[in-house]
């Protein structure tokens, strides 16, 4: 597999009240599970499937975060977090087979990038993130897992099978929605960044296409999903627009 192979991994939804956001997701039909707590930082997730998810995240104490494993990545995202409303979408991650190679490719193309590694020694696992610092936060960062995401997904599927847990009836995430002052140019730029095809204002990112539209403020603002009744689905969840598609 080429290092250019890319797929949607997760979307970061920053919230000011994690418990209220969890309740709103559950009520909307997006089942939430708690994931982890670190110094100053808490999150939870809607598991779309065994590989993709939407992360709900909040920081209670930025000073405490400095001692957390996530400190470096959160500091990169902090300007985007603080420039958004109290609750809203910040950015998203794209899984690639070799994120170090992706970083090298981006540097060769003239981009300013930051590499952040997180290890969980007790599990002999971790991940590396690559942030593109000279692009707006509605462009993604890149991630590779150790073990690889496909292997992690298989382990999750095996666990679900053993526990009798299914994804039956869960909504399917189909697209990320982005406003931009220059949607055509941004769609082309994202396609070049990820190695994906672009069709007009839509980038065909596997796992969740990215749809641009002209508008302000620029940034990620919502998702499109299948599996919810458009007549009864909420139009907004914790500051995130939800488009239910038949």
N, C-alpha and C positions, 0 to 999 in steps of 0.2 A: 504493500500500500504506500502510495506517495505521501510525503508530509503535507502536500497541498490538500489531501482529503480532509474535509471539515464537516462537522455536524453540530447542530444546536445541542448545548449541554444543559445550561440552566439560566434562568432569568432572575435578577435581583430586584425584589420589591422592598424598598425601605419604608418602614412604618414607625410611627411615634408611639403606638400602643400595640404591642405584640399580641396580647391576649384578645383585644378587641378585633384585630385583624384576623387572628385565627378563627374567631367566631364567625366573622363575616364570610371568610372563605368556606367554612363548613356549611353555613346556611345557603351559600350560593351553589353548593354541590361540588366543591373542590376540597376533598378530604385532606386535612392537615395532620401532620405528625410532628412532634418535637424532635429536634436533632441534637443540638449541643448547647452548652453554656460555657463561655470562657470569661476571663476577667473583663468586666465592662461590656461584654457582648453576648447577645442571645439571638437564636434563630429558630425557625421551624420551616417545614417544607410541604408543598403539595407535590406528591410523587406522580407525575404524569404517566410514567411507566417505570421500568426497572433501570433506565438510564437517564431520562430527562426529568427535570423538576423545576418548580418555581420556589425560590427561597424568600421567605419573609425574614427580615433582619432588622435589628435595632442595636444601637449603642447607648448604654445607660451612663457610661463614664469613660470619656476619651483618655483620661490619664491612666485608668486601669487597663485599658486596651493595650497600652504600650508594652505590657508584660505578657500579652497573649501571643499564641502562635500565628494568629491572623493579623498581627499589628502592621506588618509591612504592606500587605494588600489593602487593608482598610485605610491606611494613610494615603495611598495612591487614589483611592476612591473618595476620600473625605471632601475635597472641593466640590465634586459633583453632588455628593450627598447634601452638603450644606447649601447648595444653590437651588435645590429642588424644594417643593412643598414638603410639609411634615411627613406626609405619606405619598409615595409615588414610585414609579419605576426609575431605576438608576442606569443599569447596564445589563449586558448578558454575556455569557461565556460560550465559546465555541471550542468543542473538543477536536484536537488534532493528534495524529499518531506520535509526532515528535515535535514537541513545542520548542525545544532548543533550536531545532532546524528552522522552525517558523520564525523565531527571533532573529536568527542570522539572516534569513531572507528579507525580513522587514528592515533590518539595519542596512543591508545592501541597497535596498530601495530608497534609503534616505530617512527612514522613520526613527524617531526617538523612542526607545523601548526600555521597559524595566522588567527584569525577571525576578520572580518571587517563588521561593521553594518552601513548602510546608511539609514536615515529616511528623508522623506519629510512630515513634520508635517502638512503643509497646505492641503495635500491630504490624510493624515492618511495612508500613504503607504511607502514602502521601501523594502530593501532586505538585506540579510546577505551573505557575501562571505567568503569562506574558502580557503586559499592558502596553498599549500604543499611546504614548503620552502626548503626541502631537495631533491627535484626533479627538473630536468631541466624545463625551462619555456614552452617547447612544451608539457609537461603534463598539464592537465587542472587544473583550480580552480573550486570550487563547489559553487553553488548559490541556495538560496531559496528566493522566493518573498512573500511579504505580501501586498495585497492578493496573493494567489497562482497563478502560471503562467497560469494554465488552466483557471482560472477565468479572468485574464487579457486578455487572448486570446479570450474568449467569448465576452468581452466588445469591443475588437478591431473588431471582426467579426460583431457585431451588428452595430458598427459605419460605417463600410464599406458598409453593406447592406443598411443603411439609406442614405448613400452618393452615392450609385451606383458604388462603387469601387470594382473591382474584381482582382483576381490574374491570370486571363486568359492570356496565352501567356508568363508568366514570367518563367525564367529558374528555375529549381529545383536543389538545392544544394544536392549532394549525398555523397560526401566524402571530408575529410581533408587529405592532403598529407604531409607526414613527412619524412625527411631524418634522419638517425641515424647511428652511428657507430656500434650499436648492435641491429638491427631491430627486431630480434626474441625475444630477452630478453625484449626490450622495449614494444613490443606488448603484451607479457605476463604480464608485470608489469602494463600496462594500463588496461588490462582486469581485473586484480585483484583489481586495484584501484577503478574501476567503477562498478564491478560486472557484466560485460558484457562477452559474449562469444568471443573467439578469434579463427580465422581460418587462420592458417599460419601467415602472416604478417598483417592481417586485423582484427581490433577490431570492433565488431558489435554494435557500439553505436547507439541507436535509434536516428533518426533525421539527422545523418551524420556519416557514418562509418569512421574509422580512418585507413588509409593505410600507413604502414611503408615501407621504402626501404633503402638499404644501400647506404650511400653517405655522403658527406660533402659540406658545413658546416651543422652540425646537427641542426634540427629545423623544424618548420612548414614552408612550402614554397609555397603551392598552394591548390587549390580546384578542385574537379571534379563536373561537372554539366551536367544535361540533359536539353534539350530544346533549345540549341543553335546549329546552323549548324556547324559541325566540319570543314567544308571546308572554312567557312568565319569567324568563331569565333576568337577573339584575343587570342594569346598564353600567353599573359601577360597583367596584368592591375595594374598599380601603384606598381610595384615590386612584384606582386602576380602572380604565374603561374596559368593558367586556362586550364584545360583539359576538352574539350567539348566531351561528350560521346554520341554516337548515341543511 
